[in-house]
Amino acid sequence: MSKERKPIFNWILFIATVVVVFLIGLFSSSIVERRSESFNTMQMVKPLAEFEPRNEVWGENFPRQYETYLNTLDTNFASKHGGSVMHDYLEIYPELVVMWAGYGFSKDYNQGRGHAHAVRDIRNTLRTGGNTVSPMPATCWTCKSTDVPRKMAEDGVAQFYSGTWKEKGHDIVNPIGCQDCHDPETMNLRITRPALVEAMERRGKKIEDFTRNEMRSLVCAQCHVEYYFDKDKVEGAQYLTFPWDKGFSADEMEKYYDEINFVDWTHSLSKTPMLKAQHPDYELFMTGVHAQRGVSCADCHMPYKSEGGVKFTDHHIQSPLNNVANSCQVCHREDTERLIRDVYERQDRLEELRGLAEKALAAAHIEAKAAWDAGATETEMKPILTLIRHSQWRWDWVAAANGLGFHSPTEAMRVIGTSIQKAEEARRELALVLVKHGQKYPIDMPDISTKEKAQRFIGLDMKMLKEDKQEFLKTTAVEWDKKASERQGGTLNKY
């Protein structure tokens, strides 16, 4: 029996030896790779100060990362529902003009371009005002520049949130970049925007307790979130605050806003006390399967790449659909065309539902104006306005997020479904009010089939607004550039 077992034993011993040698090889390779990464990451050629805002200075130490970051200037990739090409959303969806009547987004709403365009785009948009139109608060700079943490450190957080957007403009030069997310000594991920830290602390969590993988999403969540300006927290400041105290869902944030009676603006047609969602990418993502499986934002939008034997994070922050091999196919083994088709199928269905919500909401605002004009009372209108408020908030919670719902398709469709339901319920109630006050129903609807027609209907003088903005840019550019040059030669010398 022992002679019969010996060959089998030898084969088992041989196979086990091969497996052990293979595993040791993998382990050794991993150590060498990590040491190589560490060497290339930490080989500093120029010391970095605590709040160095200039991305090109960081680039002297980290040329691979910086070179890929510069690709965020590219505006040539267009997916079916996004990409880096600038789209005028008001041209594509003219109902939005009516839905935002009385608010800055009815003037101008373009798809955001890459991070390197952040300062230029916020200066140029009509939403930030001109010489005769009051500019937005200084808080609007918060997520646009690496100069923001520097100014918060110099002046204090509350002081940064004080004043107008125009008053802070000469201090904001460098677009979103390196020091927004990295510690200059260790290169560890860090949070530089206090609103996220404060929101987590109210939820009983400390930033230092989060894992590195969680931080690969949280650095994005400093800006890609829903937020509002709290005017009561600090006198004279519009304090940036995340409404996460009750949770991340649209329903929970809606309840939060209702309890504090928060209003972004009063709709100029329907008189509804409105909410405006910003870009709740992180919140929507947190309800989806990728977050549940431990995938981070960076895994898809900043995947690893190799160059000359060095593995590093690709800082060309972009749509994963422009880099399927390094993003999606790391986990999903289907071919590229199949994966992209899967994304588009989900986005197409959501866009169809979005369109239904937008048409219903635009009609509800117009019908509400007709009801007020017919003599409707506040008692009659209050429950209707609540339905409109909640419907548009839920639509916006999905529509304002990037990715057309793909961060969590199931939840996005659920929320849009409730938006449609509430908008149609509001319209049924409006029909009863209009008939009660002697008006025919349905009412005659205006032609809002284009951006221009919709803007004329709500009373916007776009020619005046554009001329005012151009004059504003001419006058402020000289002042801002002069002060920026002085700072580059003075204050920034210490960085």
N, C-alpha and C positions, 0 to 999 in steps of 0.2 A: 504493500500500500504506500509506503514512504517513497519508493522509487516512482510510483505513478503520480504522486503529488508534487514531486520536486520540480518538473517542468512547469506545472501550473504556478507554483510558488515563485519560480524564477520570472515568469511573465508578469505576475502581479508586482514583484519587486521592481522589474524594469519599467513598467507603466507608471508606478508610483514615483520612481526616480525622475522620469521625464516630466511628470506633472509638477513635482517640487522644483526642478530646475527651471521650468517654464514660469512658475509663479515668482521664483527668485529673480528671474530676468525682468519680469514685468515690474516688480517692486524696485529693482535697481534703476530701471529706465524711468520710472516715475520720480525717484529721488533726483536723478540727474536732470530731468525735465524741470522739476520744481526749483532746483538750485539755479538752473539756467534762467528760469522766469524771474526768480528773486534777484539774480544778479542784474538782469536787464531792466528790471523794474526800479531797483533802488540805486542804480549807478547815477548819482546826481552830479551833473556838471556845473550846476548853478544853484545856490541855496534859494529856497522859496520861503517867503514870509508867511505869516499866519493867514493873512487875507490878501494874497497876491491875486489881483483880478485879471491880469493879462494872460490870455490863453497861449499866446506865442512864447511867453517866458516859460510856462510849463512845458511847452513843446520842445524847448532846448534840452530838457531832461528826458522827455518821453516822445521822441520824434514819430514813432510808429502810431501811437495813440493820437497824436496831434494831426498827423497827415490824414488819418481816417476821419477824424472830427471835421476837418475842412470839407469833406465830402457832403456835409449837411448843407453846404451852399448850393448843391446841385438841385435843380428844379425840373428835371427831365423825366423822372419816373412817374407814370400814370397807371394806376390800377383801375379796375372798373369803377370803384367807389372811393378813390382817394389817391394816395401816393404823395409825391413832393411837388407836383404841378399845382400852381395856385388856381383855385376855382372860386368864382363869385357865387356864393350860395344863394344870394337874393335873386340872382338871375335864374338859377336852376329851380329854386322853390319860392316863387313870388308871394305865396301865402304868408311867408315869414314876415314880410314887411307889415302886414296887417296885424299879425300876432304880436309884434313888438312895437306897435304904434305908441309913441310917446317915450320910447327908449332908444338908446344909441345904436343898438343892433339893427334898427330899421333903416339906418343911414348906410351902413357898411358892414359886411360880414363875409370875409374871405377865409378859405381854408388856410390854416397856419402852415408856414413853410418850416424848413429845418431850423435847428437851434441857432445857427450862426446868423440867421436873419432876424432874430428876436427884437433887437433894439431898433433896427431900421423899420420893421413892420409896425411896431407900436407907435413910432413917431409919425408914420404916414397915414395910419387909419383915421377916418373921419370920427371915429368914436372917441378919440382923445381930445377933441375940441379944437378951437381956433382962437382968433383974437376976440371975436364977438360972442362965441359960444363958450361957456365956462368949461375949462378942462377938467378931466377926471381927477380924483384924489391921488396923492402921492403913492398910496398903497398899490396902485395899479402897476408900479414898476417892480413889485416884489419878486416876480418870477421871471423877469426878463434879462437879468444881468448878474455877472459875477461881482459887480460893484456894490450890489445890495448888501451882502454880508459885511463888506468893508464899511459902508456907511452906517449900518446898524451898530457895528462895534465902535465907531467913532462918536456917533451922536446919540445912541440909545434906540431901542426898538420903537418905543412909543413916539419918539421924535421923528423917526423915519416915516411913520404912518401919518404924521401931521402935515398939513399944508396941501398944496395942489401938485398935480402931476407935472405941470409946467415948472414950478419952483425947483423941483429936484432934477429936472432934465439935464442940466449941465454936468451933474455928477455921475450920470449913467452913460457909459461909453462902450464897455465891453459886453458882448452878448453872452448868453448862457454858456457855461463851459466848465473847466476842470475843477476849480475850487468850490463850485456849488456842491460837489459830491465827495471830494477827497480831502483828507488831512494832508497838508503839505510836507509833513515830516515822515509819516508812516505809509502814506497812500491808502490807508484804511478808508472805507466809506464812512461818511459822517453826515449829519443833518445840520444845515446852515440856516434853515428857515424856522423860526421859533413856533409858528402856528402848528406845525406837525407835532413838535415836542409837547406843546401845551394840550393839543387834542388827545394825544396818547396818555398824558398824565391824568386828564379828566376821566379816561377810561381805565385808570389804575395800572398803567404800563409805563416802564421806563425804556428809553431808547437803547441804553446799554445792555438791556436784557434780550434784545432781538439778535437772532443769529445772522451770520454773514449773508446767508441766502435770502433771509427776509429783508436785509438791508439793500439787497440788489433790486428790490421793489420799492422800499421806503424812500430811497433817494429820489425816485421818480415821483413818489406820492407827495413830495414837498410842493409840487406844482400841478401835477395832473390829477386834480381833485375838485370837488365842489367846495365853495367857500363863500363867506359873506363878510361885509365890513360892519363890525360892531361899533356903533357910535357912542355907546354908553360906558364901555369898559374904561377908557382913559379920556379925560376931557380934552377936546380939541383934536383927537386922533380918530381915524377910521381904521380900527384895529382888525387885522386879518384874523379870521376865525373859521375853523372847520366845524360843521354841524354834525359831529359824529357821536354826541353824547348818548344817543339812544341806539345807534347802530349805523351800518353802512347802506342799508337799502333805501330805495326811493320812498317807501312808506314811512320808514322810521325818521328820515330827515324831514319829510313833509310834516310829521307830527311835531318834531322839534321846532320847526319854523312857526307852526300854528300856535304852539304854546307860548312863544315869546312875541307873537303878533308881528313877526318880521315881514316887511314889504320892500321889495327892490324898487318898484315904481308903480304908479297907478295908471292903468291903461287909458289912453286918451279917448278911445271910442266907448268901450264897455264900462269904464270906471272900476274895473276889477283890481283889487290889491294883489299885484302879481309877484311871482317868484321867477328869477332867472337862473337856471342852472349854468354852471361855468363849463367844466370839462371833467365830469366825474369818472375818469378812466380807472383810477385805482378802486373806487367803490364798486363799479360794475365788474371789474376783474375779480374782486374778492368774492363775488357770488357765483363765479364760474368754475368749471372743472379743472382748468389749468392751475388756478390758485389752490384748489383742493388737493391737487397732486404734487404740490410743492414747486411748481414752475415759477420762476421769477420773471419780472418784466425784462430784465437784461438778457435772459436766456433766449428770448425771441427777437428783441429789438437791438441787442448788442451782443450777438453770439461771439464765441471765441474764433480766432483765425490764427493761422501759422504763417510765418514769413522768415525765411532763412534759418529754420530750425527753432525759432522762437514762437511760443504760443502767447497770445495776448488778446485782450478784449477789443473787438472792433467798435470804435467810437463813432462810426457812421450810423447814428441813431435814425432808424428808418423803418418803413413797412417791411415786415418779414417776407412779404410776397416778392420783394426785390432781392431776396437772399434765401430762397427756400432751402437750398442745400445745407446751409449752416444753421438755419433756424428750425424749420418744421421737420426736416428729414433726419435730424439728430434723434428724434423719437419716433416719427411716423415714417414707415418704410415704403409708402405708396409713391408712385412717380409724381413728378412736379405738376404735370397737367391735372392729374386727379386731385391733388391737394388744393390747387388754386380753384378748381371747379367746385370743390366742397365749400370753400370760403364764399365764393360768389353765390352759390345756391342759398346759403343762409342769409347773406346780405341782401339778395334780391327780394326774399320774402319779407324781411324786415322793412326794406324801403317801401314795399307795397303797403304795409300796415302804417308806416309813418305818413305816407301820402294821404291815407284815409283820415288820420288824426289831424293833419294840417288843414285839410279842407273843412272838416267839421269845426275846428277851433276858429279859423278865420270867419266862417259863417256865424258862429256863436257870438263873436265880438261885434260883428256888424248888426246882427239881430238884437243884441243887447242895447246898442246905441239907438236902434229904432224904438225899442221898448221905453227907454228913458225919454226920448223925444215925444212919445205918445202919452207920457204922463205917468209912467210906472213909479211906484213908491219904493222907498228903501226897504221896507218890510217885504215887499214882493220880490225884490231883486236880490236880497242878501243871500238866500240859499243857492240861487242861480250863479251868482258871482263866485261862491265857494266852489261850486262844481267846475267852473271855468278855471279858477286858480289851480285846483288840484289836477285837472286834466292837462293843462299846459305844463305844469311842473313835471308831471310824469312823462309827457312827450319829450320835454327838454332834457330830462335826466338821461334819456336814451340818445336823443338826437345830438346833444352837445358833446357826448363822449366820442373819442376817436375810434375808428375801426367799424363804424356802422353796426354796432351791437355784437361784433364777433368775440369780444372779450368774455361775453356770457350770453350766447344767443337765446337760450331758454328763458332766462330772467328778462332779457331785453324785450322779447315778444310778450311775456306776461305783463310787463309794465305798460307797453304800448297798448295792449288790449284793454287795460283798465282806463287808459287815457281816452281811447275811442268811446268806451262805455260812458264815461262821465261827460264827455263833450256832447254826445247824442242825448243824454239825459237832460243836460242844460238846455239844449235846443227844444226838446219837448216841452219843458217848463216855460221857455220863452214864447213858444207858440200859444200857450194858454194865456199868458200875460198880454200878448199883442192882440189876440182876439177879444179879450176882456176889455181892452181899451179902444176897441172899434177899428183895429187895423186888420187889413187882409193878411192872410198867411198862405203860402210863403210870400215874403216880401220881395221886392225887386232888388236883385243883387248887383253891385257895381262890377265893372270889368276890371279885375285885378290880375289879368292873365300874364302880365309882364312886370318886372321890377319897376320900371318907370311909371306904369299906370297905377300900380299899388302905392308908390310913394306920392304921386299926385293926389290920390284918393285920401290919404291920411294927412295931407297938408304940408308935406316936406318941400322946401325950396332947395333942390339939390344944387342948382347952379350957384346960389348964394353960399351954400355950405362948402362947396368945392373951392370957390374963389377965396373964401375966408381961410380955409385950411392952407391953401398955397401961400397966402400972404403971411400966415402964422409961421409956416416953415421957413420962409425967407428971413423973417425978422429974428426968430429964435435960433436959427442955424448959426448966424454970426455970433450971437451972444454965447450960445452953448459951446461952439467950437473954440472960441477964445478962452473961455474958462476951462475947457477940457485941456487945451494946450498948456495953459498955465499949470494945471495940476500934473500933467505928464512931466513937465519940467521941474516941478516942485514937490508936491506931496507924494507923488508916486515914486520919486527917487528912492525913498526908503524901502520900497518893496522889491 
